[in-house]
Amino acid sequence: MGSKLWSLDGTRTVQTTVVEMTAVKAREVVDVVTDRVTFTVAAKQELSTPDGWVPAVEGGGCMLAWTHTKKLCRERLTIRPGYEFGYFVGATCADGTVGKNCVSLVVNEEDFAARYAECLTKATGLPAQLEPVTRPSGYLKRDVPGFRVRVVSSYLADAMRQYVGGDAHHMRQRFPRVVLRDIDTFDGFLDGYIEGDGFRHKKWDGRTVVSSNVPFLEELAGIIGARFTPRPKGSASALVVTDRWKARGTFQPQYHPLEPDESSWVEVRDVRLRRAEGAKPFTLYSYRLDPHPGFLVSGHLARQPW
């Protein structure tokens, strides 16, 4: 009584409280085999599917709501939209690396790295610092000094992958529409992205961004109302961003969640009925919970039968 259990609320993991618990004896249980793991529950234990709650014994072939159990106790960040968030996303798209549980940026310019670290901290609350490093230069044929900013957070890494369509590789990432929440966030994105993959013109008011990711540039061009002609395959393409692009009136705010999805669907491969051997039955526990009625069994969302 009073214990906390993990549950799912939409795509988010949440905690719920045990307000009542009962134990019953049963002669039969079912082993549910999914893409992720095999777990044992009562035959009538209800499992969450896209079509509603289904008894476990009838779950063969169904898709079940699931979350990664190893990520339940990680720190969940409060990500703040605004210029700093946009700058962090833009610079990461241009020059950053998204690992399994970390996000990093390695650049030659100390000022760029310092702005990135400051924006990352303001947007996420994570402490970010500069670290002097060296890295090989293919052009100079020697190691050159640079600066690295790296934070360890699987939550932020998952969020970045979600923002860019699941694959954070620079050539496969999609345009992060999360930066379209408001004009301040988008301005930050442009500054961060162009500082990494572009340059400002000296003789007229505008900047140019250079990338081989043509679909990314095509979507960006549509948002700022610019004309864009990709170069032949194998060559980097350029997109001109005039300082007066806002006068075109093409920017339309869009809402996209900042928090990463923490749930997905896994398929039930098999349901195996298992009977108690000998005189000793199975002991099963039933929970009444508040405020969320469901709880996780090996990461799968379940609830007691009504």
N, C-alpha and C positions, 0 to 999 in steps of 0.2 A: 504494500500500500504506500502510495506517495512516490514510488520509483518513477524515473523518467525512461521512456522508451522513444526510439526514433520512429518517425512516420514521414509520409510525403503529403505535401499540400500543393497540388498541381505539379509543377516542375521543381519545387523547392523542398529540401529536407528540413523538417521541423521536429521539435520534441513535444511529446504528449505525456500526460501523467496517469499512472495507474490509480484508479479510485476503487476498484473492486477486483478480486481475483478468486477464482474457484478452481478446484482440481477434481477431475473425473477419471474413472477407469474405463478403458476401451479395449476391445479384443482385436480391433483392426485400425490400421493407419495407412496412409499412402505416402510413398516416396515420389516426389515431384522432381523430374529431371529437366532442367532448363539449359540454355546455352552457357550459363555461368557456373551452376553448381547443382547438387542434389540436396534437397531438404525434405524433412519428414513432418507432416502435419496430420490432423484429424481428417477423415474422409470428407466431412462436411465443412471443413474450414474454408472460408470464402477468400478468394484471391481476386485482386483488382485487374481487370482487363479493359481494353478500349470500349467494350460493350457493356460494362458494368461488372458487378461482383458475381463470380462463378464458384460453385463448390469445387474443392481441389480434385475430387474424384472425377469430375467432368471437365477438367482443364486440359486434356490432351489436345495439342495443336493450337492452343490459345496463346496470345501474347500477354505477358504480365508486366506490370509496372515494376521497375527495378532501379536501384541506385548502388553505386560502388561502396561497399561497406568500409573499405580502407580510407575513404575520404570523409566519413561521417564526423570525425573529431577534428578535422582541420579548421584553421581559422577562416572565418567568413568575413570578407572585407566589406566596408561601406564605400562603394565607388561613387564619387561625386562628379556629375556632369559639369561642363564648363570649359573654359579655354585650356586649362592645364590638362584635363582629361583628353581633349582633342589633340593637343600637342603630343602627349605620351603615345596615343594610338598612331598618329601620323608618323612620328619618328620611328616607332617600332615597325610599322609597315615598310618603311624605307630601308632602315639599317639594322633593325633589331633581330633578335633570335628568340623564338619561343620554344623552350624545352618541355620535358614532361612535367616538371614542377618548378620551373623558373623562367624569368624573362630577363634578357640582357641586351645591352647595346655596347658595341666597341667601335670607336671612331678616333680619328686623328686629332680633332679639334677639342680642346679642353672646354671652351665656352659652350659648345654644343652639348657635350656630355653633362656639364653642370646644369644647363637648362632642362635637359631630359630628367636628371635626378630630382631637381626641384619640382617639376611638374608631376612626375610619378608619385612623389611623396604627398603632394597636395591633393592629388586625385584619389589616392588609395589609402593613405595613412601609413604605408610601408616606409621604413627608413631606407633611403638610398644614398650611397656615397660613391665618389669617384675612386677608381683604383688604377694607378699607372701600369700599363702593360706594353709589351712589344708584339708586333705581328709582322709576318712576311709581306713584302711588297713585290708583286710580280713585275712591276715597271722598273723599280730601282734595283731589283735582284738582291735585296738585303732586308733585314728586319728594321722596322721603323717604330718610333715610340707612339703610343696612343693612350686612350683612356677607356676604361670599362665601367659600366654601371650594371650591377646584377642584383636582383632580388629573388629570393626563394619563396614561392607561393604557388602551389598547384591550383589554388582557386583563381588567381590572376591569370595563370597560364591557360586554364580552361576557358576563362572569359575571353582572352585574346583569340584563341582558336575559334570560339563561337562567333566573334565579331567578323572574322574574315572567312567564314564559311566552312570551318573545320580543318583546313590545311593551311598552316601559317607559312609555308614555303613562299618565298617572294615571287616566284613565277606562277604559283597556283592560287595564291590568296585572292579572295574577292574583295570588292570595295566594302569597307566596314560601314554599313549604313547607320550604325549606332551613333556616328558623329553628326547625323542630321537632326539631332534633337532640337538644336537652336543654333543661331548664327554664331554665337560666341564659341561653342564647341567646334563648329565647322571651321571657323577662322583659326583656332588652335591646330586643328588637323592639317590645314593647308600649310601653316608655318612649319610644323614639325616634319611633314612629309617632304616639302620642298627643300628644307634645310638638309635633309638626308639625301635626296635624289634629285636635287635641282639647283638653280642659281638665280640670283637677281641680276637684271640687265642694268648696265651703267648709264645708258643714254636715253632710256625711256622707262615709264612707270609700269613695270611688269616683271614677271618671273617665268622661268621655263622649268618644267619637270621632265626628267628623262627616265624611261623605263622600258623594259622588254615585255612587260605584262600588259598586253594590248587591251584585253577586256576591262582591266582595272582603269586604265586611262580613258577608255570609251565611256565608262559610267561616270567618271569624274568630269569629263567634258560636258556630258549632258546636264549635270547639276549646275555647272557654272555658265552654261550657255555658250560654250566655245566650239569652234570648228576643230575637228581632229582628223588627220589622215595618217593611218599607220604606215610605217616604213616596211619595206620588204622583209619577209621572214628572215630572222638571223641578225637583224639590225635593231638597235634600240630606237624607240619612237619618242617624239617630243611633243609636249602639250604646253601651249602658251597660256599663262594665267595673267591677264591684265589686272591692274589694281582697281579698275573700274567695273569689274565683272558683276558686282552687286546691282548696278544700274539696269542690268538686263532683266531683273525680276524673275530669274529662273529657280532660285532657291526656295524649296518648299519643306518646312520642318516636318519631321516624321518621328513618331515615338517607337523606340526599340528598347527592350529591357537591357539594363546594364549588368544584371546578375546572370551568371551562366546557368543553363539548365543543369540540374543535378539528377535528373531521372531520364530513363529511356525505356524501351520495350525489349523484352527477351522472349524467345519462343519456348513453349513447353514441348520438349522432345518425347517425353514418355511419362506416364502415370502408372505406378506399380502398387497394387494393393498388397499389404503385408499383414499377416495375422500373428498374434502373440503365440509363442511356443510354450507349451506346458501350462501350468496353472497361473503363472504370473502375467497379469495384463499390463498394458501400457498405461502410464500416468500422463494425462493431458491437462493443460492449464488454459483457462479462459479468462480474458481480461476485459474489464470495462474501463474505458479511457476517456479523458477529458483534456483539452477540447477536441482533439482529433480522434475519431473512433478506430482508425487503422494503426497498425504497427508493422515493423519490418521483420521478416523471417529470412535470414541470409540475404538481406537486401531487397527481398520481394515484398510488396505491400499486401497485407492480409488484414482481416478483421474477423471477429467472432460472428457466427451465424445469428441472424435475428430470429 
